[in-house]
Amino acid sequence: MNRRNFIYLMGCGCLSAGLHACTTAPITDRRQLKLIPESKLNAQAAQLYEKVKQKAKLSDDKESLDKIIGIGSKIETSISEYFYKNNIEDPTVNFSWEYILIDNKKVKNAWCMPGGKIAVYTGMLDITKNDDGLAAVMGHEIAHAVAKHSVERASRTVLLNTTTGIIDIATGGKLSQVNRTTGMNTVGLLSQIGIMNPFTRKQESEADYLGLIFSSLSGYDIRETAKIWERMKKANKGKEPPEFMSTHPSNDRRIDQINNWMNEIILKYPPIA
């Protein structure tokens, strides 16, 4: 098979796969590409979560853990109830929710793996301060899993790598030559800055938006959310990379967006009884 026919067939195959894997994100209706089965990522996440539980130092602060579990349970219920009431398929139906509190005051972070596997670091509790703040952070992290952002990122990585390979073949190895000349993965770095970073920043903003909705549906005061990012900005002492180099929007941009969304979400997504 000559190079032209190979490129044509590969291009058609990628286009066909892309057309069949297009879906939309819940609530925002943003178009998504999903080439990787969600069940595969959920299974991998569950295995990784077990390793985290074995290796990380888990906190013995039962009161804080119970609070995390209680807030998480309210968010779980509110999400399912919202989709049920609106006759929409519940994106968390296959989740196996679980919560841990990792004892590390230096780490101001929380995360949610695909399938509802959640971790909060004790350092984050210094930022959240109260139940409303903790619900805001957990709502944001849960939103990543609800919107299937990990599935989407993995799918885009596969598509980007395939496309880069096709272009490299089509140009007679020009992309590989650039990498050899510079002594680094220059093509990959440019792809990261120009394609993947802007995309993940879009996902972060979407998680901010959905997280506000989930917190509001669960009965928490989402006005605390902007205050969290003010506290995070202060804790970081203004040290953050330029936005184009980062996978996250700047703190200032997040605060502005959250304040712009606030009143609309409070009115449109009141607490579910």
Summary of the structure (lengths in Angstrom):
residues: 273
radius of gyration: 20.7
end to end distance: 63.4
largest distance: 66.4
contacts: 847
relative contact order: 0.12
helix: 66%
strand: 8%
